[in-house]
Amino acid sequence: MESEVKMQVVSLNVGKPKTVEYRGKPLDTGIYKLPVAGPLALRVGGFTGDGQADLVNHGGPDKAVCVYPVEHYAHWEEWLGRKLEVSAFGENITASGLLETEVCIGDVFEIGTALLEVSQPRFPCFKLTQKHGPADMPAQVLSTGYSGFYFRVLREGRVAAGDRIVKLESGAGSFPVRQVLYSMEHGRKDPAGLAELAGLESLAAGIRERFQRWLDAAES
């Protein structure tokens, strides 16, 4: 297990939605976030000063805070052939020591004075293509598993860049973020896995409902 010393907020990033161009048409997106020192207030709905354009697929209590591991930046810089600034994936927290193969759904962490619970993987969308260029970037995120994940807020508080991230509890069932991401892509082919995840209470409600629908269809 990684040491707590390594687990920290490398960068704290927020931003309001902006309008950009995508394939010749205007697109509203909240992926363009900027680093701030903080501390910032973190509420159930997210950080002060942050916002999302697509409130159907982003934001809300189960996706209050987006986290991306800083360890993956080297891979993407090599793949893209250029240096990336922090918040390149639209994450609120660029973190060290929180890899998707080790962090599990339901794990509870204290950051600053806030208490946070891992709720679901971050499933890649076309806005990564809009920001970085390659059309196959969402597919590359899925193939590598370098997705990032979301926190829900269990206790509101204040978070700053440089804060330590302290793990307090392990999630029931020990389902790594990477495993759940795989099920979000391929779950229709794995009814047994779907049954376990559909009953995982700490997993975001929308994802559990999706898995239950797939399970019902597989059993019908």
C-alpha positions as CSV (number, residue, x, y, z in Angstrom):
1,M,0.0,0.0,0.0
2,E,1.2,3.5,-0.8
3,S,2.4,5.6,2.2
4,E,0.2,8.4,3.4
5,V,3.2,10.8,2.8
6,K,2.9,10.3,-1.0
7,M,-0.9,10.8,-1.0
8,Q,-1.5,14.5,-1.5
9,V,-3.3,17.2,-3.5
10,V,-0.7,18.1,-6.2
11,S,-3.0,20.7,-7.7
12,L,-6.5,22.0,-6.8
13,N,-8.4,23.0,-10.0
14,V,-11.7,24.8,-10.6
15,G,-13.4,26.7,-13.3
16,K,-16.8,27.7,-14.7
17,P,-18.1,26.4,-18.0
18,K,-17.0,28.1,-21.2
19,T,-18.0,27.9,-24.8
20,V,-15.4,26.4,-27.3
21,E,-15.6,25.1,-30.8
22,Y,-15.9,21.4,-31.6
23,R,-16.3,20.2,-35.1
24,G,-17.4,23.6,-36.3
25,K,-20.1,24.0,-33.7
26,P,-20.2,25.8,-30.3
27,L,-19.8,23.5,-27.3
28,D,-20.3,24.4,-23.6
29,T,-17.8,22.5,-21.4
30,G,-16.5,22.6,-17.8
31,I,-13.3,20.7,-18.7
32,Y,-11.1,23.9,-18.8
33,K,-10.1,24.3,-15.1
34,L,-7.3,26.3,-13.6
35,P,-5.1,25.7,-10.6
36,V,-5.8,27.6,-7.4
37,A,-3.9,27.6,-4.1
38,G,-7.0,27.5,-1.9
39,P,-8.2,26.7,0.6
40,L,-11.6,26.4,-1.1
41,A,-14.9,25.5,0.5
42,L,-16.1,22.0,-0.6
43,R,-19.8,21.4,-0.4
44,V,-22.0,18.4,-1.2
45,G,-22.3,19.8,-4.8
46,G,-18.6,20.5,-5.3
47,F,-16.0,23.3,-4.9
48,T,-16.8,27.0,-4.6
49,G,-15.9,28.5,-8.0
50,D,-16.4,25.3,-9.9
51,G,-19.1,24.4,-12.4
52,Q,-20.2,22.0,-15.1
53,A,-21.9,22.6,-18.4
54,D,-23.5,19.1,-18.8
55,L,-25.4,18.5,-15.6
56,V,-26.8,15.2,-16.8
57,N,-23.4,13.5,-17.2
58,H,-21.3,15.6,-14.8
59,G,-21.6,17.1,-11.4
60,G,-24.2,16.2,-8.7
61,P,-23.6,14.7,-5.3
62,D,-22.1,11.4,-6.6
63,K,-19.7,13.3,-8.9
64,A,-18.9,16.3,-6.6
65,V,-15.1,16.0,-7.0
66,C,-13.2,14.7,-10.0
67,V,-9.8,13.2,-9.2
68,Y,-7.0,12.4,-11.6
69,P,-3.7,10.7,-10.7
70,V,-0.6,12.8,-11.5
71,E,1.3,9.5,-12.2
72,H,-0.5,9.2,-15.5
73,Y,0.7,12.5,-16.9
74,A,4.0,11.1,-18.2
75,H,2.1,8.5,-20.3
76,W,-0.1,11.0,-21.9
77,E,2.7,13.5,-22.5
78,E,4.6,10.8,-24.4
79,W,1.4,9.7,-26.3
80,L,0.5,13.3,-27.2
81,G,4.1,14.4,-27.8
82,R,3.8,17.5,-25.6
83,K,3.9,18.8,-22.1
84,L,0.6,18.9,-20.2
85,E,-0.4,21.4,-17.6
86,V,-2.2,20.2,-14.5
87,S,-6.0,19.9,-14.8
88,A,-5.4,18.6,-18.3
89,F,-8.3,16.1,-17.7
90,G,-10.7,18.6,-16.2
91,E,-10.1,17.2,-12.7
92,N,-10.7,19.2,-9.6
93,I,-7.9,17.4,-7.7
94,T,-4.7,16.3,-9.4
95,A,-3.5,13.7,-6.8
96,S,-0.5,11.6,-6.1
97,G,-0.8,8.1,-4.6
98,L,-4.3,7.4,-5.7
99,L,-4.2,4.9,-8.6
100,E,-7.3,3.3,-10.1
101,T,-5.9,-0.2,-9.5
102,E,-5.6,0.5,-5.8
103,V,-8.4,2.9,-4.9
104,C,-11.7,1.1,-4.3
105,I,-15.3,2.1,-4.5
106,G,-16.4,3.2,-1.0
107,D,-12.9,4.0,0.2
108,V,-13.1,7.0,2.6
109,F,-10.4,9.8,2.6
110,E,-9.9,12.9,4.6
111,I,-8.5,15.9,2.6
112,G,-8.1,19.1,4.5
113,T,-11.2,19.3,6.7
114,A,-13.4,17.5,4.3
115,L,-14.4,13.8,4.3
116,L,-14.8,12.1,0.9
117,E,-15.9,8.7,-0.4
118,V,-15.0,7.2,-3.8
119,S,-18.2,6.9,-5.7
120,Q,-17.4,5.8,-9.3
121,P,-14.9,5.9,-12.1
122,R,-14.7,8.8,-14.5
123,F,-15.9,7.5,-17.8
124,P,-14.1,9.3,-20.7
125,C,-16.1,11.4,-23.2
126,F,-15.5,13.3,-26.4
127,K,-14.6,16.4,-24.6
128,L,-11.1,15.0,-24.1
129,T,-10.8,14.9,-27.9
130,Q,-12.0,18.5,-28.1
131,K,-9.3,19.6,-25.6
132,H,-6.4,17.5,-26.7
133,G,-7.1,16.6,-30.4
134,P,-6.9,12.9,-31.0
135,A,-10.2,11.3,-31.9
136,D,-9.3,8.1,-30.2
137,M,-8.3,9.6,-26.8
138,P,-11.4,8.4,-25.0
139,A,-10.7,4.9,-26.3
140,Q,-7.1,5.2,-25.1
141,V,-8.3,6.1,-21.7
142,L,-10.4,3.0,-21.5
143,S,-7.7,0.7,-22.8
144,T,-5.1,2.0,-20.3
145,G,-7.6,2.3,-17.4
146,Y,-6.1,5.8,-16.7
147,S,-9.6,7.2,-16.1
148,G,-9.6,9.0,-12.8
149,F,-12.6,8.8,-10.5
150,Y,-15.1,10.8,-8.5
151,F,-15.6,11.5,-4.8
152,R,-18.9,12.2,-3.0
153,V,-18.7,14.5,0.0
154,L,-19.5,13.0,3.4
155,R,-18.4,16.0,5.4
156,E,-18.1,19.5,4.0
157,G,-14.9,21.3,4.6
158,R,-12.0,23.2,3.1
159,V,-9.3,21.8,0.8
160,A,-6.1,23.4,-0.4
161,A,-3.3,22.5,-2.8
162,G,-0.6,20.5,-1.0
163,D,-3.1,19.0,1.5
164,R,-2.3,15.4,2.6
165,I,-4.8,12.8,1.6
166,V,-5.4,10.3,4.5
167,K,-7.3,7.1,4.0
168,L,-9.6,6.3,6.9
169,E,-11.7,3.4,5.7
170,S,-11.7,0.7,3.0
171,G,-14.8,0.2,0.8
172,A,-17.0,-2.9,1.2
173,G,-16.1,-5.6,-1.3
174,S,-12.8,-4.1,-2.3
175,F,-13.8,-3.3,-5.9
176,P,-11.0,-1.2,-7.5
177,V,-12.0,1.8,-9.7
178,R,-10.3,0.0,-12.6
179,Q,-12.5,-3.0,-12.2
180,V,-15.7,-1.0,-12.2
181,L,-14.5,1.0,-15.2
182,Y,-14.1,-2.3,-17.1
183,S,-17.6,-3.3,-16.1
184,M,-19.0,0.1,-17.3
185,E,-17.5,-0.8,-20.7
186,H,-18.0,-4.6,-20.9
187,G,-20.4,-5.4,-18.1
188,R,-23.2,-6.7,-20.4
189,K,-21.0,-9.8,-20.9
190,D,-20.5,-10.5,-17.2
191,P,-23.8,-11.1,-15.4
192,A,-22.1,-12.5,-12.3
193,G,-20.0,-9.3,-12.0
194,L,-23.0,-7.2,-12.6
195,A,-24.9,-8.8,-9.7
196,E,-22.1,-7.9,-7.3
197,L,-21.8,-4.3,-8.4
198,A,-25.5,-3.6,-8.7
199,G,-25.8,-4.3,-5.0
200,L,-22.7,-2.2,-4.0
201,E,-24.3,0.6,-2.0
202,S,-21.3,2.9,-2.1
203,L,-21.3,2.8,-5.9
204,A,-23.0,5.8,-7.5
205,A,-26.8,5.2,-7.8
206,G,-26.8,5.9,-11.6
207,I,-24.1,3.3,-12.2
208,R,-25.8,0.7,-10.0
209,E,-29.1,1.3,-11.9
210,R,-27.3,0.8,-15.2
211,F,-25.8,-2.4,-14.0
212,Q,-29.2,-3.7,-12.7
213,R,-30.8,-3.0,-16.1
214,W,-28.1,-4.9,-17.9
215,L,-28.4,-7.7,-15.3
216,D,-32.2,-7.9,-15.8
217,A,-31.8,-8.0,-19.6
218,A,-29.2,-10.8,-19.3
219,E,-31.5,-12.8,-17.1
220,S,-34.7,-12.3,-19.1
